[in-house]
Amino acid sequence: MDGQKKAAFVAVLGRPSVGKSTLVNAICGQKVAIVSPVPQTTRNAIRGIYNGEKGQLVFVDTPGRHRSEKKLNKKLISVSDRSMAETDLILYVLDASRPPGPEEEAIAMALAPFTGKIAAAINKIDSGDADPGVLKAFLREHFPPAPGSGDDSLPWVEISALEKRGIGELLALLFDMAGSGEPFYPEDYYTDQEVGFRIAEIIREKAVQRLREELPHSIYVDVADLEFHPGAEGPVEGGRLWVRAFIVTERESQKGMVVGKGGAMIKAIRQAAQKDLDGIFDWKIDLDLRVKCAKDWRHNDKILKRLIDR
């Protein structure tokens, strides 16, 4: 049994901005999920794949869970709920620099039915405000051990996703919990995202990092056209992918903020996205980036379904 490979899907859950996406990227060694200081940047279940000597773990990065009656937030919570129910394991990520509050209480309640398949990662132990002891007490209170066991029912590891500390210990814990099985993906895969989706997410990350106040939540990215031109040396080497994409705002008045004075903002977004994309793909990306408006798109069920349920 010890020589058998392990395989599991692992849902990554937690409050907004606890470092879930940073952790998935650190584990996979590649940029899988976009990262920004803006809460609830992640809008989909993003899969990152780790392959090691013990087997394969497929991490499903989910949107941060917080309480709101807005239609978009309810859709994001549904993504998280599905991941909890459908995956083999759950990795509950907590922020050691923030004391638990009502949102953390709500997450613990949602996780309670899945106690047997949960591990916790207490993140941001590198922060000067870190107090992992408070979170350990919170976990003991909400996930008590079985009577007479004397052990904590919820195993945890202290980590710093930013500094990549504790990642090996966390992976060892998850492999111990995983069942035996064949890998779900080839060993050279680190994500299963489609090209168009990855491009849209990178553009959105660069826009979110540069735009202010509420605007990051009011935009999405629509990749309208992809056209590949093979290189002279073969279908990949020297090839170029032409992309036309739109940053879509919720109101006409927001378009000017995305474009910026003299086009400076959209140029900066395009150049930053282009740099990341050239590092991700094996071919050169030619990015044609524009702005358009889809009025009140966050209340449009058809658009929300297309963006979140893909």
N, C-alpha and C positions, 0 to 999 in steps of 0.2 A: 504493500500500500504506500510506503514512504517514497518509493521511486516513481510513483505515478504523478503526472503533470496535473496541476490545478487550473481551473478556469472559472471565472465568475464575472457577472455584470455588477457594478458597484454604483449605486446612486449617491451623489454628493449633495448633501442638503445643509441648509443653515440660513441664518439671517442675511439680509443684503450686506455686502461689503465685509464679510468675514474672511475673504481670501480664497473662496472655492475655486475660482478660475485660475488664480495664480498657482494654487496647489496642483490642479490638473496639469497645467503647463509644466510645472517643475517635475512632476512624476514622469510625464511622457517625454520630456527632454526636447519638446518642440512647441511652437505656438499653436495650440488647439483652440483655446477659448480667448476671446478678447477681454481686455482688462482695462478698467478705468476707475477713478475715485467716485464716480457717480453711482449711487445705489441702483440695483436692478438693471444693470447693463445687459446681463444674460437674459435672453428671451426664449431660448429653446433648450431642449435636452441635447447638450453637446457631448459627443463621444470622443474620449481620448483613450488610446490603447497602450498598455504597458506590457512588454514582453520580457520575461526574465527566466532564469534557470528553473524556477519553480513552476512556471506556466504563464498564463495570460490573464490580466485583469483589464476589463473594459469599464472605464470611469464615465459616468453619465453626469456631467455638470448641469445642474438645474438652476432656474431663476431663484434669487433670494426670496425668502418667504417673509412677508410683512402684512399687517392688517390694513386693508383698504377695500372700499366698496366699488372702486372704479372697475369698469369692464376689463380693461387691459390687465390689471392686477389679478382679477379673478381667473383670467385665462392663464396667467403665469403660474398661479397656485395649482391649477389643474394639471399643468405639465409636471410639477413637483409631485403631486399626488399619484399620478400614473407611474412615475419612476419608482416611488416607494413600493408600490404594489407589484410591479413587474420585474424588478431586479432581484438578484440573489442576495446581495448584501447592501447595507446602507452605511455610508460614512457621514457622520454628523459632525460638522465643522463649527467650532465655537471660537470666539474672539477673546483672547486672554486680556485684552486691554479694555474691554467693555463689560460691565457687570450685567448679569442676566436681568431682563425685565419682562414686561407682558408679552412681547413677541417671542422671547425664548420660552416662556411658559407655554404659549400656544403651540410652538414647534414640538416641545416635549410631549404634549398631549397627543399631537398627531402621530408621533413616532411610537407611542406606547404599545400599540398592537403588534409592532414589529421587533420587540426587544431582542428576541433570539438571534437576529441577523444584523445588529447594529454595533459599530465601533465608533468611537469618538476621537476627533483630532482637535486638540486645544492649540489653536494657531496664534501667531503673533507673540510668541514668548520672547522675541527680540525687542519688543516695545518696552520703553521705560515705564509705561503704565500697566504692564502685564501683572496679573494676579491669578495664576492658574488655580490656586487653592480654592478660590471662590467658586470657580466653575466645577471643580471636582466635587465640592459639597453639593452643588446644584444637581450634578449627575447622580450622586448617591441618593439624594432626596427623591428624584423623579424616576430613577431606574434602580430601585432597591434590590439587593441580592435575595435569592430564594431563602426562605427560613432555614436556618441551620447550616447554610453553605459557608458562611464566613467570608465569602468572596464578593467583590464588586460584580454586579450582573452585567455591567456595560464596560468593556475594556477600553482604555484610552491611551493616547500617546501625545506627549507635548511636542509641538513642531514649530518651525518657522518656515513657511512656504517661501517667503521672500529670500531667506538665506539658505534654503534647502537643508535645514537641520531637522533631524528626526525622520526624514523621508524613508530611509532604509528600515528603521524600526516599524514604521507604519505599514510599509509593504509586507514585512514579515508577519505582522499581525493579521492583515487581510488575507494573505495566503494560508495562514493557519485556519482561518474561518471558512475559506473557500472549499468547495467540493472538487473531487477529481473530475477531469474532463478534458476533451480535446480543445485546442484554441478555436475561437470563433472567427478569427481573421488571420491572414498570412502574417508571418513574423516581421515583415518589413513595413507593416502598416502602423501608423501612430494615430490615425483618425479615419473615419469613414465618410467625412463630409464631402458633398459634391463641390465641384470647382466654383460654380456660381454662388453658392451659399458662403463659401470661405471668402471669396472676394467681397461680397456684400458686407460680411461681418468686419473685415479689416477696415473697409471704408468707414463703417459706422463707428468703429473704435476711434479712428482718427478724428472724426467729426465730434464725437462725444467729448473727447479730451480737450477740444478747442472751443466748444460752444458753452454758453453760460446759463445759469439759472435753470428754468424749466425746459428750455429748448431741447436738451438731449433726449428727453422722454417724448418729445413731439415729432421726432424724425424717424424714418426708416430708410433703408437703401434698397432700391429696385435695380437689379441687373437686367437691362432690357435686351442686350445683344452680346453674344460671344462669337468671335470668328477667329479660327486658328489658321495660321499660315506656316506650313512646315519649313524647316531650314534646308539649306542646300546639302547639309551633311546627313540629313535623316529626319524622321518625323518629330524628334524631340530636340536634339542638339541644334542650336541656332534657330529654333522655331519661335514664333511670336504669337501671342494671343491678344487680339484687339477686343477691348471691352467698352461698351457704352453703359454707364450706370447713372442713376438719378438719386440724389439725396431728396427725399420727399418730406415736405413740411406739412403741418396741419392747417396753417393759415397763410394766405398770400403775404401778409405783413412780415412773416418769418423768413421769407426767401432772401430778403436783403441782408439779414444777419448771417446767413450761410454763405452768401456770395462775398460779403465784406466790401470794404472800400476799394474800388478799382479792381475787384475780383481777387483781393489778397487772401481772404479766408479760404475760399474754395481751392485756390491754387496751393495753399499750404496743406490742406487736407489731401488733395490729390498727390502732391509730392511725397508726403509721409506714407500714404497708402501704397504708392508705387514702390517705395523703398522696401517696405515689408513684403509685398507681393513678389518682388524680384528675388527675395531671399527664400521664399517658400516654394515657389514653383521652379521647374527645370527649364522654363522658357521665359523669354522677356515678355512683360505685360505692357501693352499700350493702352492707357486708361483715359477714356473720354468721359469726364465727370461733369454732370449738369445738375440743376435744381428745378424741382417742380412742386406743385401743391396738390394734395388730395384732401380736400376740406373735411375736417373732423374725422380723420381716418381711425382714431382710437375708439370711435363709437360704431365703426363699420364692421359688422360680423364677418363679411366676406373677406375683407383685408386681414382682419385679425386671424382668421382661420388659415389663410395662406401664409402668414408670417410665422405663426406660432406652432401650428400643427404639422409643419413639414418635417 
